[in-house]
C-alpha cells in the first residue's frame, strides 16, 4: 500500500510497479494493474520525489497491447467485467458500441478488419473504456482512445478528432471517428 506519491507507511521507503496497489484512473477504486508503462512512470515519480519534488501519481487506466499469434489485442480503461463487478448496469450506468471497420482504406491492398468495442457513460458520453482487436493498426487506435480518456474526452469528441490519413494507414473517416 502506497500513498499518492508512491510512499509506503515508512517515509523512507517507496514502492512501485507490480507490487503496489494503485488507484484505477476511471472509477477511483483501489486495484493492482501490473503493467510496465505505469511502473516506469511510477519509478520516475519516485525518483523526482526523492530529489525533493512533490509529484502525485494520478492513477492507472490500464492501457495495454499484446500480440496473440497473428492478432494484436489491446484495451484501455474499464471493461464490462470490471463495471459489473462494481455493480454497474449496461443501459443505465454505461453503454457499449461495437464497430468493425477496416484498418485502412478498403480500396488500398491489405485492408483488414478491426473489432472495436467502446464503453461510455450514457449521461454525458464520457469514455469509460475500449478494446480493439485486429491484425494491423490496433495500437494506434487504442492509444488515441486512451489519450481521449486521460483528457476527459467523450464519444462526441472522438468524431471531431483530426487523425493522420493516407490510404495505407487509415481512412478519411478513421475507425476511432466512427
N, C-alpha and C positions, 0 to 999 in steps of 0.2 A: 504494500500500500504506500503510495506517494501522494504528496500534495500537488497543487497546480504547477509547482516549479520543479517537480521530479525529486523532491527531497523526502527521505523516509522520516520516521519519528526521531531519528538521530540527526541533528543539524549538520553533522559532518559526513553523512552518508547519503548519496543519491542512488537511484536505481532507474534503469531504462530498459526498453526492449521487451523481449518475450516474458520477462519475469514480473512485469508491473501491471497493476490494474489502472486503466485509463478511463476517461470519460468518453462515451460514444458521442461524437460531434452532432449527430442528428437528434437523438432522443434524450441526451444528457444523463443516461444511466451509466453506472459503473460496469466495465466489461474488460475482457482481455482480447486484444486484437494483435496477435504476433505477426507483424509484417516488417520487412527490412526498411522500407521507406520511413514509416513513423519512428522506428527505433533509431535510425540515423538522425532524424530531426530532433528527437529527444536527447540524443548524445550531444548534439551541437548546443542545445539549450542548456544542458547541464554544464558544459564547458564554459559557456558565457556566464552562467550564474556563479560558478566557482570563481570566475575572474571579476565578480562584483556587479554584474548586470542583474536585472530583476525581470527576467523574461518568463512569462507564463506559457505553459503548453496548453493549447486550446482544444485538445481532444483529437480523436482519430475517427475518420469516417470510413476507413476500411477499404480504400481503393486498391484493387489487386488485379493482376493479369497472370495467366498461366497458359502454357502450351499443353494440350492434351491430344496426343497423336498429331493429326494434321490441323486440328482446331485450335483456335485461340479463344479462351473463355475469360471474361472479366466481370467485375462488379464494383459498385461504389455505393456508399450509404447503406440504408437498411433494406433487407429483403423481406418478403412476406412472412417467412418463418419467424424472424425476429419480431415483426409487428404483431403477429398472432400471439407469440409468447408474452408480449406486453399487454395483451388484451384488446388490441386494436381490431376493428372490423372493416373488411373491404366494403366499399359503398358508403360507409359512414365516416370512418376516420381516414381512409385513403382510397384512391382509385388506381387502377392498373391499365396501362395501354400496351399493346403489342404491335410491333411493326416488323416487316420482313423485306426491307429494301435491298437493292444491290449495293455492294461496297463502292462501286464507281459507276460511271455512265454505262448503261446497258449496251449501247452500241459499240463500245470500245471492248476489244477482246479480253477475255479473262474475268469478266464481272462475275461475282459470286454473291450468294445471299447472306445477309446478316440477319440474325434473330435478335431483336431488341425488346426489352421489357423495361418500362419506365413506371415508377410508383410515385404518386404525387398526392398532395392534400386537396380534397375537393373544394374546400372553402376559399383558398387563395391561389391554388395552383403550385404551391411551393414544392420543389422536387425533394423527395424523400430518399429515393434510391434508384438504381438501374443495374441491369445485367445485359451484356452483349456477348454473343457467340457467333463465330464465323471463321472463315479461312484467312481473311486479309482485311486490314483497316479497323479491326476491333478496338485496339488500344487507343487509337486516335479518337474514336467516338466516346469511349468511357472517360478519357482524360478531359474532353470538353464538358461532359456532363458533371464530372467530379469538380471541375472548376466552377461551373454554374452553381452547384450546391454550396461550395465554400463561400461564394459571394451572395448567397441568399436568393438565387435565381428561381424562376418559376417556369412552368411549361410554356407560358406565353413568351417568356424571354428567349427560349430555345428557337422559336420560329423566327425571331429577329436577328439571330447571330449571323454575321457575315464570315463564312468559313472559306478557306482556300479551295479553289476549284480548277481542275484540269481533268479531262476525261480519264486518264489512267489512275487518278487519285480520289475522285469524288464525283458528285453530281451537282448540277446547278442548284438543285434543292437537296442539300446534304441529308443523309438519314437522321442526323440529330435535329435538323429543322422539321422533319416530318413528325 
